[in-house]
Each structure stands twice: as structure tokens, then as C-alpha cells.
């Protein structure tokens, strides 16, 4: 059985395992910043409503009016992030005074 040792970082490590390097600690910190992994492409209606800053009912009305395309997966209705981004870009305005 391997003996344990306490290192500078205050953690106990098995004797045959080197202490974590600064690089590996930084990698773990970076992974913990976004625990869900990479950004999603498809959003549910509540998630899309939050993304667009709308209520769920307002987003449903936008879908029913044909302002945003949807992706159907069986009964699930999903919205593509690129479609939401293009909707935002199409509706940007600049006021001249």
C-alpha cells in the first residue's frame, strides 16, 4: 500500500502520484466555468424566451406569427440559436436625430 504525503498545496496525495501541476489546476478551473460544456445550438421555448429577453407567451406568439422558424423533434419545439441571432440582427435599428 502506498504511503500518503502532504504537499505545498495542502492536499494529501498518494506517494506514487505527483502533485497537480499549475497547468492542470488551471484546466480544471476553466472547465468549471462552464459546467454544461459547449454552448447549445437548440433551445427549448423557455430557454429561447430567456435568451431573447421575452416571456414564454410572447415567444410563442412570435412563432405563431411566423417571425421565428422552429425545429420539431417529435412533439418538442426547439429554436436554433442562429435563427434567433439573425432575428435580432434583422430588427436592429439606429435612430437619427
C-alpha positions in Angstrom: 0.0 0.0 0.0 1.4 3.4 -1.0 2.0 6.0 1.7 0.4 9.4 1.5 2.3 12.7 1.6 1.1 16.2 2.2 2.4 18.8 -0.4 2.6 22.5 -0.6 -0.9 22.8 -1.8 -2.2 21.4 1.5 -3.7 18.3 -0.1 -2.7 14.7 0.6 -1.5 12.8 -2.4 -0.6 9.1 -2.8 3.2 8.7 -2.9 3.3 7.5 -6.5 1.1 10.3 -7.8 2.7 13.7 -8.4 1.0 16.8 -7.1 -1.2 18.5 -9.6 0.6 21.0 -11.8 -0.4 24.6 -12.1 -1.4 23.9 -15.7 -3.8 21.0 -14.7 -5.3 23.2 -12.0 -5.9 26.0 -14.5 -7.6 23.5 -16.9 -9.9 22.3 -14.2 -10.8 25.9 -13.3 -11.6 26.7 -17.0 -13.8 23.6 -17.2 -15.7 24.6 -14.1 -16.6 28.0 -15.5 -19.0 26.4 -18.0 -20.0 23.1 -16.4 -22.5 22.3 -19.1 -19.9 22.1 -21.8 -20.0 24.0 -25.1 -22.8 26.3 -25.9 -26.1 24.8 -27.1 -27.4 25.3 -30.6 -31.1 24.3 -30.0 -33.1 25.9 -27.2 -36.5 25.0 -25.7 -39.1 27.6 -25.7 -38.4 28.8 -22.1 -34.7 28.9 -22.8 -35.2 30.8 -26.0 -37.5 33.2 -24.3 -34.8 33.9 -21.7 -32.2 34.2 -24.5 -34.3 36.8 -26.3 -35.5 38.6 -23.2 -39.1 37.8 -23.8 -41.8 36.0 -22.0 -42.7 32.4 -23.0 -46.1 33.6 -24.2 -44.6 36.4 -26.2 -42.2 34.0 -27.9 -45.0 31.6 -28.7 -46.9 34.5 -30.4 -43.7 35.3 -32.4 -43.5 31.6 -33.5 -47.2 31.5 -34.4 -46.9 34.8 -36.4 -44.0 33.2 -38.4 -41.4 35.6 -37.1 -39.1 32.8 -36.0 -38.6 29.3 -37.6 -38.8 26.3 -35.3 -37.2 22.8 -35.3 -39.6 20.0 -34.5 -38.3 16.9 -32.7 -41.4 14.8 -32.3 -43.6 16.9 -30.2 -40.8 19.1 -28.9 -40.4 22.5 -30.4 -36.9 23.9 -30.4 -35.4 27.1 -31.7 -32.0 27.4 -33.4 -29.6 29.9 -31.9 -28.5 31.1 -35.3 -32.2 31.9 -36.2 -32.6 33.9 -33.0 -29.4 35.8 -33.7 -30.5 36.6 -37.2 -33.8 37.8 -35.9 -32.0 40.1 -33.6 -29.8 41.4 -36.4 -32.8 41.9 -38.8 -34.6 44.0 -36.1 -31.8 46.3 -35.1 -32.4 50.0 -35.8 -30.5 53.2 -35.4 -32.3 56.4 -34.7 -31.0 59.6 -36.4 -31.9 62.8 -34.7 
